[in-house]
Amino acid sequence: MSTILPRAAGDAADPVPALEGPDYEAPDVLVVSERDQLRALADDVRTAIIALLRDHARSTQQLARELGIPKGTIGHHLKVLERARLVHVVRTRQVRAVTEKFYGRTARLFLFEAEDPADARALSAAALRRAAAELEVSPEAVRFGFPKSRLVHRDEVRLERRLKRLIDDFLAAETPGGTPYALAVALYEQRDA
């Protein structure tokens, strides 16, 4: 964990610097499979925090300001994510008599493995709600589809493999300094259709 210099007096705004690329070190990938981790990420506020921490560490105060949520609420969610080993303190800064902590993710990319279908559904739903919130403020035109089809099992398996290849291609295209994009993908059995 590194330490950064004290903030100058009166620097209350404390914006997140507009840096190209990550401002802290983290492994590339973490396989998230433990139940406490999956449940921690199946919450909309924690999903938003994780999204904000992908490349830039943030303090509780910065997260509260960016998400429009009280600092106490952010602090609670950070503790849950810390206990689940999904975020950690990456640096600190002395602000008067208080040590301000800056949090980062424990990996740039989380890959999910859920044995319990209920955990997988909850996590998927939280991720898609996050994608919906991001779509609403996207500066560009959105390219999307929401097709529905009746499938036999072999076609479901084939399409699932193709979606995995699409996701792998999307992740492999990551370019430092490139424009941030997101890809939301879900293949699920529709009930009551």
C-alpha positions in Angstrom: 0.0 0.0 0.0 1.4 3.4 -0.9 0.9 6.7 0.8 0.3 10.0 -1.0 0.9 13.5 0.2 -1.5 15.5 2.4 -4.2 17.5 0.7 -3.7 21.2 0.7 -6.0 23.1 3.1 -9.3 24.2 1.5 -9.1 21.4 -1.3 -12.6 20.3 -0.5 -13.7 19.3 -4.0 -11.0 16.6 -4.3 -12.0 15.4 -7.8 -10.8 12.0 -9.1 -7.8 12.9 -11.4 -8.4 12.4 -15.1 -5.6 10.0 -15.7 -5.1 7.6 -18.6 -4.9 4.1 -17.4 -5.0 2.7 -13.9 -3.7 4.7 -10.9 -3.0 1.6 -8.8 -1.6 -1.9 -9.3 -4.0 -4.9 -9.3 -3.9 -8.4 -10.8 -5.7 -8.7 -14.2 -8.3 -11.4 -13.2 -10.0 -12.8 -10.1 -12.3 -15.7 -10.3 -15.2 -14.8 -8.0 -16.8 -18.0 -6.8 -17.2 -17.9 -3.0 -20.8 -17.3 -1.8 -19.9 -14.2 0.3 -18.3 -12.6 -2.8 -21.2 -13.4 -5.1 -23.7 -12.0 -2.6 -21.6 -8.9 -2.0 -21.7 -8.2 -5.8 -25.4 -8.9 -6.1 -26.2 -5.4 -4.7 -26.7 -2.3 -6.9 -24.7 0.1 -4.7 -21.8 -2.3 -4.4 -21.9 -3.0 -8.2 -21.7 0.8 -8.8 -18.8 1.1 -6.4 -16.9 -1.8 -8.1 -17.5 -0.2 -11.5 -16.1 3.2 -10.3 -13.0 1.5 -8.8 -11.9 -0.3 -12.0 -9.0 2.0 -12.9 -9.0 4.7 -10.3 -8.8 4.4 -6.5 -11.3 6.5 -4.6 -12.0 7.6 -1.1 -15.3 7.1 0.8 -16.0 10.8 0.3 -15.3 10.7 -3.5 -17.5 7.6 -3.9 -20.3 9.3 -1.9 -20.1 12.4 -4.0 -20.1 10.5 -7.3 -22.9 8.2 -6.4 -25.0 10.8 -4.5 -25.1 8.5 -1.4 -24.3 9.4 2.2 -20.7 8.6 3.3 -21.9 6.3 6.1 -23.8 4.1 3.5 -20.7 4.0 1.3 -18.6 3.1 4.3 -20.9 0.1 5.1 -20.8 -1.1 1.5 -17.0 -0.8 1.4 -16.7 -2.9 4.5 -18.9 -5.6 2.9 -16.7 -5.6 -0.2 -13.5 -5.6 1.9 -14.7 -8.6 3.9 -15.4 -10.4 0.7 -11.9 -9.6 -0.5 -13.1 -7.6 -3.6 -11.7 -4.2 -2.6 -8.8 -3.1 -0.4 -7.0 0.0 0.6 -4.4 0.9 -2.0 -3.1 4.1 -0.5 -3.7 6.6 2.2 -3.4 10.3 2.7 -3.2 12.4 5.9 -6.0 15.0 6.1 -5.5 17.1 9.2 -5.7 14.5 12.0 -7.5 11.9 9.9 -6.0 9.2 7.6 -8.1 9.1 4.4 -8.2 5.7 2.8 -8.4 5.2 -1.0 -9.9 1.9 -2.2 -9.2 -0.1 -5.3 -10.4 -3.5 -6.6 -8.5 -6.6 -5.9 -8.5 -7.3 -9.7 -9.3 -5.4 -12.9 -11.6 -8.1 -14.1 -13.9 -10.3 -12.1 -14.9 -13.7 -13.6 -17.9 -15.3 -12.0 -18.5 -18.9 -11.1 -21.7 -19.6 -9.2 -22.8 -23.1 -8.2 -26.2 -21.9 -6.8 -28.5 -20.8 -9.6 -30.1 -18.2 -7.2 -26.7 -16.6 -6.7 -26.1 -16.5 -10.5 -29.5 -14.9 -11.1 -29.1 -12.3 -8.4 -25.6 -11.4 -9.7 -26.8 -11.3 -13.3 -29.8 -9.1 -12.4 -27.5 -6.6 -10.5 -25.1 -6.4 -13.5 -27.9 -5.8 -15.9 -29.4 -3.1 -13.7 -26.0 -1.5 -13.6 -25.8 -1.7 -17.4 -29.3 -0.1 -17.7 -28.2 2.8 -15.5 -25.1 3.3 -17.6 -27.1 3.1 -20.8 -29.3 6.0 -19.7 -26.4 8.4 -19.5 -24.4 7.0 -22.4 -23.2 9.9 -24.7 -23.3 7.7 -27.8 -26.1 5.9 -29.6 -26.6 2.5 -28.2 -26.6 -0.6 -30.3 -28.7 -3.3 -28.8 -31.2 -6.0 -29.3 -33.7 -7.8 -27.1 -34.7 -10.8 -29.2 -36.6 -13.8 -27.9 -36.7 -17.3 -29.4 -37.7 -20.8 -28.5 -34.6 -23.0 -28.4 -33.8 -26.6 -28.1 -31.0 -27.5 -25.7 -28.2 -28.0 -28.4 -28.9 -24.5 -29.8 -28.8 -23.0 -26.3 -25.4 -24.6 -25.7 -24.1 -23.4 -29.1 -25.3 -19.8 -28.5 -23.8 -19.8 -25.0 -20.4 -20.8 -26.5 -20.7 -18.0 -29.1 -21.6 -15.4 -26.4 -18.5 -16.5 -24.4 -16.3 -16.0 -27.5 -17.9 -12.6 -28.1 -17.1 -11.6 -24.5 -13.5 -13.0 -24.8 -13.1 -10.9 -28.0 -14.5 -7.8 -26.3 -12.1 -8.2 -23.4 -9.1 -8.9 -25.6 -9.7 -5.7 -27.5 -9.0 -3.6 -24.4 -6.7 -0.8 -25.3 -5.1 1.6 -22.7 -6.2 5.1 -23.6 -9.2 3.8 -25.6 -12.7 5.0 -25.2 -14.6 3.1 -22.4 -17.3 0.8 -23.7 -19.4 -1.8 -22.0 -21.0 -5.0 -23.3 -24.1 -6.4 -21.5 -24.9 -10.0 -22.4 -27.4 -12.4 -21.0 -28.9 -15.6 -22.2 -31.6 -17.0 -20.0 -34.6 -19.2 -20.0 -37.7 -17.0 -20.0 -40.5 -18.1 -17.6 -44.2 -17.6 -18.4 -43.6 -16.9 -22.0 
